[in-house]
Every structure is written in C-alpha cells, then in structure tokens.
Amino acid sequence: MDNIGIALGGGKAFSIPTGFVLLIIALAIFGMYKFGLQFKEELA
C-alpha cells in the first residue's frame, strides 16, 4: 500500500495508508446509505 501523506502536504509525518482511507470512505458511504433509508421511512 502506498501512502497519501504527500497528497495531504504533510510529508511522512501525516502519511496514511490508502487502504485505511478507503475503509473510512466506505464506512462513511455505508453510514449515509443506512441513514438515508431511515430518513425515508420517517418521511413516509
């Protein structure tokens, strides 16, 4: 896994494995999806 620390502009001090970032993004999308379903049910 390569690091995206350079993309963040912090160098190696802020280097985060891209897999970890992808995991967080996936969890965020999953959370918004579940929240969206609950929100639709409340509006119905």
C-alpha positions in Angstrom: 0.0 0.0 0.0 1.4 3.4 -0.9 0.9 6.4 1.3 -1.0 9.6 0.5 0.8 11.8 3.0 2.4 13.8 0.2 -1.1 14.5 -1.2 -2.1 15.9 2.2 1.0 18.1 2.1 2.3 16.8 5.5 5.1 14.6 4.2 5.8 11.4 6.1 4.5 12.8 9.4 0.9 12.5 8.1 1.4 9.5 5.8 -1.8 7.4 6.0 -2.1 4.0 4.2 -4.6 4.5 1.3 -6.3 1.3 2.4 -7.2 2.9 5.7 -8.6 6.0 3.9 -10.6 3.8 1.6 -12.0 1.9 4.6 -13.1 5.2 6.2 -14.7 6.4 3.0 -16.5 3.0 2.6 -17.8 3.2 6.2 -19.0 6.8 5.6 -20.9 5.9 2.4 -22.4 2.9 4.2 -23.4 5.0 7.1 -25.0 7.7 4.9 -26.9 4.9 3.0 -28.3 3.5 6.1 -29.2 6.9 7.5 -30.9 7.8 4.2 -33.1 4.7 4.4 -34.1 5.6 7.9 -34.8 9.2 6.9 -37.0 8.0 4.0 -39.0 5.8 6.4 -39.6 8.7 8.7 -40.8 10.9 5.9 -43.2 8.2 4.6 
